[in-house]
């Protein structure tokens, strides 16, 4: 409610000075205040919109991670005796093998009977555990395995305590307690699988006959060893192989075999490309791009033909993000051999509204014609025209493309005419484009082409990662906009103070004017009275 300042000064007139002053102050305050409030609204909307972009980018990354390295290459087996899993699609290739399993790897299992409670005290002392092989009653220690010494202390010497202490060693031994009958317990030790991982246990008691010596196993005893340790023996395409585990990771590149039973005849296993798996990955990629673009398009809408503009319509960062995504989905991808690839080759087309559409038939035709080439969509690859040149990357600063490798007679190695440095036996890329590349080069190599392929999913993921990493541009912009809001709040407060001062000045001026007006009225009244008196005197 407006205050009648002039009435408070006991100054009266026929003018509504309160309304006049309010109108004058409002004429100056309202436009300035509205301008600031409009900026507050804009910044608030922009902050909310940028937060929505961050959320969309995070979801985008999650979607890309789910399909990264999915090339469609899958493992299959002709029977339950062998499980086949493709674990590294960069190394695995489509192939077929015959596997015959003669024996499975087993763990040595030792069972010590005669305990009446899990809390039975065995006394102080120590257990020394060695790893090795039992053969003909003789133990041969495995020099590649480290012996373990377990000190048993008073107060921590129950059967249950010893089980916990052995398991805490985390050296492949599993200890447990089994109740075989009422109040009858067995202490069970199980080694890691493999012939060389059997156990020898030396139990030493601080005080004799306390019970710890019952865990001694320094002489072979088939009443204690219920299962002997053994290796897995099998053949792959007729080649005999021995391993200490049933999970085989080092026989077929990029493939893990899990042996589960002995076979009577060879079993066929395969690694083949599966169209449905690859299509699902491509479909997920298209959906992820469309979902992100939908958010970006809505927030940066220009508002043509009377439509409302988006809160980030003039944001150069968002326009740049849209452009970057579009370039990846339309430009060529290099570094996968001598050819260049486009996602359009696999049935992806850009619609008029900017969204992508995946055609199933076109995808199937392209994938089944060259399934290995699909890697450019989901998998980074470092390959070479010469099998004696093997490359890896140890950082993410390189640029996809093909580079000419030359090995001079003096041993100098260049990549696109830039000398490579050495680290041990490996050669490191030194140009901006090949930074992070590490090559192993055979002695017979004089030249080759090194292909560095960065996949569509990785290119897109890196864009999102750059915007979301610590200290990123999005957070910086949000922080700056919050600073703007603080400044606008200060400006509104300053404006309020300024208008209060302006009002006070107008109150003072109107008060002075009213006093002058009253004085003039009094003077006028006096003059009128004098003139009336003078006129009366003349008449008389």
N, C-alpha and C positions, 0 to 999 in steps of 0.2 A: 504494500500500500504506500502511495506517495505521501511524503510529509509536507505539511503547509508551513514552509520555512518562514515566510513573511508574517504569517499570523503569530508564529512563535516569537517574532521580534516585536510584536504589538504594533505592526504597521498595517494599516488597512487601506484598501482602495477598491475601486470597482472592478479591477482586473483579477482574473484567476491566475495568479502568478505561478502557482504550483504546476498547473497544466502547461503553461508556457515554458517553464524551465524544463519539465520532463520531456516536452516535445523537442526542444533544442538539443538536449543531451542525447536523447534517443536517436535523433537524426545523425549524430556523429557516432554513437556507440553501436547501434544495431548493425549497420553494414560491416564495420570492422569486426565485430563479434561473430557475425555470420560467416565472414570469410575465414576466420580461424577455425570455427566449428566445422566448416566444410572440409578443411584440411585435416582436422582430427578424424572425421568420418572416413576420409580417403585413406589415411594412414592405418586406421583400425582395420578397415577392410583389406588393405594390402598385407598387413601382418597376418591376418587370418588366412588369406589366400596363399601366402608363402608357406605357412605352416601346413596347409593342405598339399602344396607341392612337395614338401619334405616327406610327408606321409606317403604320397603316391610314389615318390622315388624309392622309398624304403621297401614298399610292396613290390615295386618293379625289380629291385635287386633280389628279393626273395624268390620271385618267379624265375628269374634268370639263373640263379644258383641251382634251382631244382632241375634244370635241363642241361646245365653245363656238362660237357663231356659225354652227353647222350648222343651216340652216333647211330644207334640202331643195332650195333653188334651185340649179339647175345650168345650165351653158351647153352648147349643142350647135350643130353646123354641118352644112350640107348637103353639104359637100365638104372636101377637104384643104387648100384654098387659104387658109382662115381658121380659126384656132384660137380658141375662145371659152372664157374662164374667168371665173367669178364670183369676184371677189377681195374684195368688200365687200358682204355680204348685207344690211347696214343701208341701203345706197344702191340696190342693184340691185332691179329689179322684174321680174315675168314679162312678157316682151315678145317681139316678132318683128321682124326687120329684113332688108332686102335689101342686100347688099354687092357692089360691083363694083370690082375692083382693076385699075388701068391700069398702074401702074409700082410697083416695089418700091424702098425706100430702099437705097442702096448706099454702101459706103465707098470713098473714093479709095485706090487701091493704086499705090504707086510702087516700081519695081524698079531698083536700081542694080547694074550688072554689073561684072565685071572684077577681082574680088578672088581672091587665090590661097590665102588661109588665114583661118581665123577669128581667128587671132592676128596678122594683118597690122597693123602700126602705121600709123596715119593722121596722127600728129603732133598737136602742141598746137594749140589754137585754140578756136573756139566755134561753136555751132549756134543760130541764132535761128529759132524755129518760129512762124509765124503761121497763123491759121485764117481761112478765108473761101471765096470762090467764084471758080473759073476759068471765064471765058466769053470766047470769041473770042480766046483767048491772053492775056487781061488778068485779073489777080488783083485782087479787091475784098475788102479785109479785113473780117472780121466783128467789129464793135466790141463785141459782147456776149461775145466770147471773149478770154481773156487770153493774150497772147503768152508763149512760154516761151524762156528763154535757158539753154543747156547749155554749161558750160565744160569743155573737154577738157584734161586735165592730162597732163604727161609721166609715163609709167609707167601711165597709165590710158587709153591712146589706141588700143587695139586695136579691131578691128571688133566683137569680142565685148563689150569694155568699153562701147562706145558703145550697143550694143543694150540692155545691162543698164541703162545710165543713162537712156535714153529711156523704157523701160518703167517705171522707178522714178518718173518724173514723174507717172504715174497721171492723165493728162488725156485719156484716150480713144484714145491712139495706141498701136498695137501694132508693135513692131520685132522682126524675126526674120532669121535667116540660113538660106539654102537652098543646099545643094550641088547645082548643076545638072549638073556633070560632075566627073570626077576632078580634084581640085585647082582647081576653078572654083566660086566662090561668088557668090551674089547677096545684096545687102542689101535687105530688103523693109520698107517702111513702109505701114501701113494706118491710115487715119483712122477716126474714129467715123462712123456713117452720117449722111447728110444733105448736101444741096447746099452749105450754109454751113460745113461742117466740113472742106473740102479744105485741103491743106497748101501753104504756101510756106516754103522752107527756105533760109536764108542761111548758107553755110558760110564762115567766116573762118579762115585759116591763120596761125599765129604765124610760122612759117617756110614760105616758099613751096614749092610742089611736093612737099609731104609726103604728100598723098593725101586730106586731109580735104575739100578743095574738090570732090572727086568726088561729095560728097553735096549739092552745091548744087542748088537747084531754085527759081530765081526767074523763069525763063521757061518757058512751057508747052512740053512736049516729049512728044509722044505715044509716043515710044519708051521713055520712062521711066514715064509714066502708063499702066498696063495696064488699070485700071478707073477710070472717072470717078465722082465723088461725085454722088449724086442723092437726091431726096426720094421718099417714097412718095406716090402720088396714087391716091385711091380715092373712091368715093361711098357714102353711107349713106342708103338710101331716097331716092336721087336728088340728095342734097346733096353737092357736090364738096368734098373735104377733102384737105389736104396736110400731111404730117408728115415730120420728118427721121429717123424710126425706123420699123421694121416692127412694133414692140410698142406698141400704141395703148392708152393708159390714160385718156385724157381726152375720149372721145367719148360713151361710154355709161356713165352713173353706176354705179360698183361693178363694172364689167366690163372685162376686158383682152382685146383682140383681137390676135392674132399673124398677120400677113400673111406668106404663104410663097410665093405664086405669082400671076402675072397670070391673070385670069379672062376668058373670052370672053363671059360673060353673068352677070347678077346671081346671087349665091349667097345662099340664105336661112339666117339664123342665128337662134337662139332662146335665151331664158332661160326655163326652165320648172321647175315644182316636181316633184321626183321623190319618190314615196311611199316607195320602198325606202330611199333615203338618209335620209329623215326618221325612218322606223321604226327603222333601225339606230342612229340617235342616241338615240332614246327608249329603245330596248332597253339601250343602254350606260348611260344614266342610271339606269334601274331596277336594273341589275346593280351599279352603283357604290354606290347607296344600300343595297341589300341586303347587299353585302359589308361595308360599314362597320357597318351595324346588327348584323350577325351577330357581329362582334367585340365591339361595345359590349354587346349583350345577354348574351353568354357571360361577359364579365368582370364584369357587374353583376347576374348571376343571384341571385335571392333565396334559392334553395335550399328551395323549398316541397316538401312531401310527402317529406321525407327526402333530397332532392337536396342536393348540396354547393353552398354559396354561392360566388359569384365573389369574387375578391380586391378588387373595387371596388364591392361591393354597397351600401355606404353613402356612396359618393363623390357629393357634390352636383353637382360639375362634370360628371361623366359622365351623371347623370340629366338635368341641364340640356341637355347636348348632344343626348341622345336626344329630349327634348321639342322643341328647336329644329328638328331635322330633321323631326320629325313635323308640326310646325305648317306648315312650308313645303310638305310633300306633301299637306296636307289643307286648309289655309286658302286663301282667294282671293288671286290675284295681280292687283294693280292697276297702271294706268299704260299700258295698251295700248288706247287708245281709251276709249270710254264704258262698255264692258263689263268685267266681272270674269271671271277665268279660273281654272279648277282643273285640276290634272293628271288628275283623274278624268274630265274631259271628253274626254281622249285615251286612254281605255281602261285607266287605271291604277287598280287596286283594292287596298286593304289587307287582307291575310289575317289570320286569327285569331292567328297567331304573330307578327304585327307586320311581316312581310315584304310587299313589293309584288309585284303580278302584273300583267303587261301583256297585254291581249287584242288580238290582231292585227286581227281584224275590226272591233272597236270603234275602234281607232286609225285604220285605213284610212278608215272612214266619216267620222270627225271631220276627218281631215287633208284628204281630198279635197273635203269640203264647204267648208272655209275654210283653205287651206294657209298663207296669210300670217299667220294668227293663231298658228300654231305657234311663231312667234318668241318668245312669252312663255316658252317652255321653255328656249331656248338663247341668246337675244340681247337685250341691253339696247337700248332704243330711246328716243329723244327725238323726239317728234312733236308736231304742232299741228293744231288744227282749221282753221287758216288757213295756206295755203302760203307766205304772206309772213312768217310767223314761223318761223325756222329755229333749232333749238337744238342745242347740244353740251354735254358736261360735261368739266370740266378737273380734277375731283377725285372721290373716291368716297364723299363724305359725305352724299349726298342719299337721300331716301326715295321709293320708288315711289308714284305716285299721279297724279291729275289736278288741275291748278291753274288758277284763273281769272286771266287776264291782262287788265288794264285800262290803256288809254292815255288820260290826261286831255287836255283841250284845251290845258293849259299845258305838256304834254310829260312830266308825271309818270307814271311807269310803276310799277304795283303788281302783285304776284303773290300772290293770296289775301290782299289788303289789306296786304301788306308791301311797302314801297318797294324798288325795285331800284336798285342803283348802276350807274354807267356806267364802262366802260373802253374808251376810244376810241369806236367806233360800236356797241359791244355792251353789253348790259344783263346784270347779274349778280344771281343769286338771293342773298338775304340772310337768309332764314329758315333754321332748322335743317333743315327738310325739303328745301329747294331749294339748299342750299349747294353750290357747284360748278357750278351751271347758268349757261350763257352763251347769250344770245339775240340774234339779229339780227332786228330788227323793221322791216318796211316802213312807209313813210310813210302808207299808207292804212289801217293797222290801228288800230282803236279798242278792240277786245276780241277775245279768243280763249281757247281752252282749251289749255293746254300739258300734254301727257301725258309723264310720266317713268316708263318701264317698266324695272324691274330683274328680269331673268330668273330662273327657277328655278335654273339652273346657277350663275349668279353669286351668288345668295343663299346657296346651299350652299357655294360656293367661299369666300365671305367668312367663313363660320363656321369652316371649316378653317383659313383664313389667320390669323384672329385667334388661334386656339389654337396655331399653329405659328410665329408671328412672333417676332422677337427679344425676349427678356424675357417670354415668354408665361406663362400660368397653368400650363400643363403642366410646363414646365421649372422654374418656381418651386416647384411641388408636389414634383417629383422631387428638387430641391435640398433642400427642407425635410425630405423623408423621409430623405435621406442624412445630414442633420444629426442626425435622430432616431437613425439607426443609430450614429453616432459617440457620441451621448449614452448609448445603451444599452450600448455597449462600455465606456464609462467607468463606468457604473453596475455592470456586471458585475465590473469590476476593483475598484471600491470595495467591492462586496459581498464579494469574495474577501479583501480586506484586513480588512474588518470581521469576517469569520468566523475569520480567523487570530488576530485579537485576542481574539475570544470563546473560541476554543479554548485560547489561552494562559491566559486567566483561569480556565477550568474546570480546566486542568492544575494551576494554582497552588492552587485550592481543594481539589481532590482530593488533592494532595500534602499540604496542611495537615491535611486530614481523616485521611489515612492515618498521618501522624506522630502525630496525637492518638490515633488508634486503637491504634497500637503502644505509646504511653506508657501508655494505660489498661490494655492487656494486661499490660504489665510490672508496673504497680501492682497489678493483680488477682492476678498470680502471687505478688508479694511478700506481699500480705495473706493469700493462701491458705497460704503457707508459715508465716507468723506464727501463723495460727489453728491450723494443724496442730501446730506446736511447742507452743503454749499448751495445746492439747487433750491432747497427750502428757504434758505436765508434770502436768496435773491427775490423769491416770490413774495416774501413778507416785506 
